[in-house]
Amino acid sequence: MGKVAAKLKVMPESPDVDLDELQGELEESLPEGAKINGFERDDVAFGLVALLPTVIVPDDAGGTESVEEAFAALDRVESVAVENVGRI
């Protein structure tokens, strides 16, 4: 079974969210078998910065869905979107 690398765009609920703390919460919320292979940050507008984690998940049914759901369930996350997906 292969693996899939997906870059996700995680929007915090406000510019006041501490991105370092949110990054830690994202790492802790990962489902079993998934791991984060790095973070980037993207200035969106008006002080709002999105986190762009690259997540490695097993290439099985569901793909990144479980990771997206885990991230979206966090209190300080406004939205989660898949930016890019590829097999590794």
SULZIPE-V670087 format. One record per backbone hydrogen bond with DSSP energy under -0.5 kcal/mol. CO is the residue of the C=O (numbers start at 1). NH is the residue of the N-H. E is the energy in kcal/mol with one decimal. If there is no record, write none. Layout:
CO | NH | E
CO | NH | E
This chain:
2 | 59 | -2.7
3 | 88 | -2.6
4 | 6 | -0.5
4 | 57 | -2.6
5 | 86 | -2.2
6 | 8 | -0.6
6 | 55 | -3.2
7 | 83 | -3.1
7 | 84 | -1.5
8 | 10 | -0.6
9 | 11 | -0.6
9 | 81 | -1.8
10 | 12 | -0.6
10 | 51 | -2.4
11 | 78 | -3.1
11 | 79 | -1.3
14 | 17 | -1.3
17 | 19 | -0.7
18 | 22 | -2.3
19 | 23 | -2.4
20 | 24 | -1.7
21 | 25 | -2.2
22 | 26 | -2.5
23 | 27 | -2.0
24 | 28 | -2.1
25 | 29 | -1.6
26 | 30 | -0.5
27 | 30 | -0.8
31 | 34 | -1.8
35 | 56 | -3.3
38 | 54 | -2.5
40 | 52 | -3.0
42 | 50 | -2.9
45 | 48 | -2.5
48 | 44 | -2.9
48 | 45 | -0.9
50 | 42 | -2.4
51 | 10 | -3.2
52 | 40 | -0.8
53 | 8 | -2.5
53 | 55 | -0.6
54 | 37 | -3.7
55 | 6 | -2.6
55 | 57 | -0.5
56 | 35 | -2.0
57 | 4 | -3.2
58 | 60 | -1.9
60 | 63 | -1.8
62 | 65 | -2.4
64 | 68 | -2.7
65 | 69 | -2.4
66 | 70 | -2.0
67 | 71 | -2.6
68 | 72 | -2.6
69 | 73 | -1.4
71 | 74 | -1.4
74 | 77 | -1.3
76 | 13 | -2.1
76 | 78 | -0.5
79 | 11 | -2.5
81 | 9 | -3.4
81 | 83 | -0.5
84 | 7 | -2.6
86 | 5 | -3.3
